[in-house]
Amino acid sequence: MLFLRSHAGASCTAKDRSNFLSWAQRQAAHGDDRTETVAAVDRKVLGSWDKAVCAEIESRNDGMVLIGRNRLQAWRERLFYSLRHKVIALISPNPRLRHVTVLLDFSDTSLLALTFVRHAFLNRPEFKLHFLHALHGNEKSALRRWSRHKRVADIDPEAALTLLPSTGNPSATILEALAAGRYGTIVMGKRGLSGIKRLLLGSVSRAVLRRMDDRSLFLVD
């Protein structure tokens, strides 16, 4: 757990820091490895905050990074596109955090997202999982690819996929579906295989980032 402070001093009191560490330790105890401990690291930031955080993360070779969302601090969102080959999450205080939707484009990063979901959520019954795909081709082909992805990622063969109709604006279609479903947590891959998929995935992740700032977003690279 990384605590940052500027030249003016710490951003939280010692009591708040202690309480937050205690809460994080209780959350970690719900995982599979109950011997896991939460370690605290303190760093003084002299330059830009996002560069300082990136340097710390890269030095530790962390695979997953959780960041609290704060609209007044844009550097937090910049980390989404600065860090590579990691799971980056912006966490928001949404009462429906356990309603998780996974956005799929059936690329290799979709497989990574499904694998992450299997490890993070699948064996925890308090989480409700939903899988969405915005059609940009044949429906039967999409369902065949869904079956293959479930098999490769070891997802329940009975898991259903919601197919969103093809429109001229995939981002708007996906945002509408996310709002209607009242999902509190969104998981998606960062890049697709083709240029079109990279464009679609990039535009959707940015749209979710900007338009749904009350949701938690996991970006899997």
C-alpha positions as a printed Julia matrix, in Angstrom:
221×3 Matrix{Float64}:
   0.0     0.0     0.0
   1.51    3.27   -1.16
   1.05    6.49    0.84
   2.15    9.67   -0.91
   3.01   13.02    0.61
   3.98   16.31   -0.95
   6.54   18.81    0.3
   3.75   20.26    2.46
   3.39   17.0     4.39
   1.24   13.88    4.54
  -2.15   13.87    2.83
  -3.86   12.06    5.73
  -3.52   11.93    9.51
  -1.71    9.13   11.33
  -5.04    7.94   12.74
  -6.69    7.81    9.3
  -3.66    5.97    7.92
  -3.82    3.4    10.72
  -7.57    2.89   10.29
  -7.21    2.44    6.55
  -4.44   -0.12    6.97
  -6.6    -2.05    9.43
  -9.5    -2.04    6.95
  -7.23   -3.21    4.12
  -5.91   -6.02    6.26
  -9.45   -7.22    6.97
 -10.24   -7.13    3.24
  -7.1    -9.13    2.42
  -8.16  -11.79    4.93
 -11.11  -12.65    2.67
  -8.75  -13.92   -0.01
  -7.43  -17.44   -0.53
  -4.12  -16.72    1.22
  -5.01  -15.72    4.75
  -1.36  -15.31    5.72
  -1.09  -12.34    3.36
  -0.18   -9.08    5.09
  -0.67   -5.52    3.92
   2.58   -3.59    3.84
   2.74    0.21    3.85
   5.22    2.23    1.8
   5.67    6.0     2.27
   7.02    8.18   -0.53
   7.57   11.91   -0.81
   6.55   13.29   -4.21
   8.81   16.0    -5.61
   7.59   16.1    -9.22
   4.4    14.92  -10.9
   2.29   12.46   -8.92
   1.6    10.04  -11.78
   5.3     9.74  -12.65
   6.15    9.11   -9.0
   3.51    6.38   -8.73
   4.57    4.79  -12.04
   8.2     4.7   -10.9
   7.24    3.05   -7.62
   5.04    0.45   -9.3
   7.64   -0.39  -11.95
  10.37   -0.73   -9.32
   8.26   -3.27   -7.44
   7.03   -5.08  -10.56
   3.48   -5.13   -9.21
   0.93   -6.96  -11.35
  -2.25   -5.26  -10.1
  -2.73   -1.65   -9.05
  -5.81   -0.34   -7.23
  -6.36    3.43   -7.15
  -9.16    5.39   -5.5
 -10.97    7.67   -7.96
 -10.83   11.41   -7.44
 -12.11   13.68  -10.22
 -10.05   16.57   -8.84
  -6.8    14.65   -9.4
  -6.49   13.84  -13.09
  -3.13   12.08  -12.6
  -4.99    9.05  -11.24
  -6.79    8.49  -14.55
  -3.59    9.09  -16.53
  -2.13    5.98  -14.9
  -4.65    3.93  -16.88
  -2.75    4.63  -20.08
   0.76    5.05  -18.64
   1.18    1.58  -17.13
   1.59   -1.52  -19.31
   1.09   -5.26  -18.78
  -0.85   -4.88  -15.54
  -4.36   -4.86  -14.14
  -5.19   -1.23  -13.32
  -8.32   -0.41  -11.33
  -9.94    2.88  -10.43
 -12.19    2.23   -7.43
 -15.33    4.28   -6.76
 -17.67    4.09   -3.73
 -20.59    2.53   -5.6
 -23.21    0.58   -3.58
 -23.38   -2.03   -6.39
 -19.68   -2.86   -6.59
 -20.47   -6.57   -6.43
 -22.5    -6.39   -9.65
 -19.69   -6.94  -12.14
 -19.95   -6.71  -15.92
 -17.2    -7.9   -18.24
 -16.96   -6.21  -21.67
 -15.68   -8.58  -24.35
 -14.43   -8.12  -27.89
 -13.09  -11.72  -28.16
  -9.48  -10.64  -28.57
  -6.52  -12.01  -26.6
  -7.1    -9.3   -24.01
 -10.65  -10.59  -23.57
  -9.11  -13.91  -22.55
  -6.88  -12.08  -20.08
  -9.91  -10.25  -18.68
 -11.83  -13.51  -18.29
  -8.87  -15.16  -16.58
  -8.6   -12.24  -14.19
 -12.34  -12.42  -13.46
 -12.1   -16.16  -12.77
  -9.37  -15.6   -10.18
 -10.8   -12.44   -8.63
 -14.57  -13.0    -8.57
 -15.72  -16.39   -9.82
 -15.55  -18.38   -6.57
 -17.03  -15.58   -4.47
 -20.83  -15.98   -4.47
 -21.39  -12.42   -3.24
 -20.31  -11.17   -6.7
 -22.8   -11.3    -9.58
 -21.12  -11.61  -12.98
 -22.5   -10.42  -16.32
 -20.82  -10.66  -19.75
 -21.5    -8.14  -22.55
 -20.45   -8.03  -26.2
 -21.21   -5.25  -28.69
 -21.96   -6.92  -32.01
 -19.95   -5.82  -35.02
 -20.49   -8.97  -37.05
 -22.5   -12.18  -37.15
 -24.39  -13.22  -33.99
 -23.7   -16.94  -34.46
 -20.0   -16.21  -34.89
 -19.99  -14.2   -31.67
 -21.61  -17.05  -29.75
 -19.07  -19.55  -31.16
 -16.22  -17.3   -30.0
 -17.9   -16.94  -26.61
 -17.99  -20.73  -26.23
 -14.3   -20.95  -27.14
 -13.32  -18.17  -24.71
 -15.24  -19.83  -21.88
 -13.47  -23.11  -22.56
  -9.99  -21.57  -22.75
 -10.47  -19.32  -19.69
 -12.18  -22.1   -17.7
 -15.42  -20.14  -17.25
 -18.7   -21.92  -16.45
 -19.99  -23.32  -19.79
 -23.49  -22.19  -18.8
 -22.45  -18.54  -18.35
 -24.68  -16.38  -20.56
 -23.57  -13.6   -22.88
 -25.62  -10.45  -23.52
 -25.3    -9.35  -27.15
 -25.76   -5.64  -27.78
 -27.12   -4.72  -31.22
 -24.78   -3.23  -33.77
 -25.1     0.55  -34.09
 -23.1     3.35  -35.6
 -21.84    4.31  -32.16
 -20.62    1.27  -30.17
 -19.45    3.39  -27.23
 -22.91    4.95  -26.8
 -24.56    1.51  -27.04
 -22.27    0.06  -24.38
 -22.66    3.07  -22.07
 -26.44    2.82  -22.33
 -26.33   -0.89  -21.47
 -24.0    -0.28  -18.53
 -26.27    2.44  -17.15
 -29.41    0.33  -17.59
 -27.79   -2.67  -15.9
 -26.72   -0.59  -12.91
 -23.39   -2.39  -12.77
 -21.03   -1.06  -10.12
 -17.85   -2.69  -11.42
 -16.71   -2.92  -15.05
 -13.91   -5.17  -16.34
 -12.42   -4.95  -19.81
  -9.24   -5.65  -21.76
  -6.98   -2.82  -22.77
  -6.14   -3.7   -26.38
  -7.56   -5.87  -29.14
  -5.73   -7.68  -31.92
  -6.68   -5.5   -34.86
  -6.58   -1.77  -35.42
 -10.39   -1.63  -35.39
 -10.56   -3.44  -32.06
  -7.88   -1.19  -30.56
  -9.89    1.84  -31.65
 -13.14    0.42  -30.26
 -11.62   -0.7   -26.98
  -9.75    2.56  -26.5
 -12.84    4.67  -27.19
 -15.02    2.55  -24.88
 -12.57    2.61  -21.98
 -12.2     6.37  -22.29
 -15.97    6.82  -22.51
 -16.51    4.69  -19.41
 -13.76    6.59  -17.63
 -15.32    9.97  -18.39
 -19.04    9.2   -18.3
 -19.27    6.7   -15.45
 -17.09    8.11  -12.74
 -19.27    6.55  -10.04
 -18.26    3.04  -11.2
 -15.11    1.03  -10.54
 -13.2     0.15  -13.69
 -10.65   -2.67  -14.08
  -8.48   -2.46  -17.2
  -6.59   -5.67  -17.96
  -3.45   -5.45  -20.11
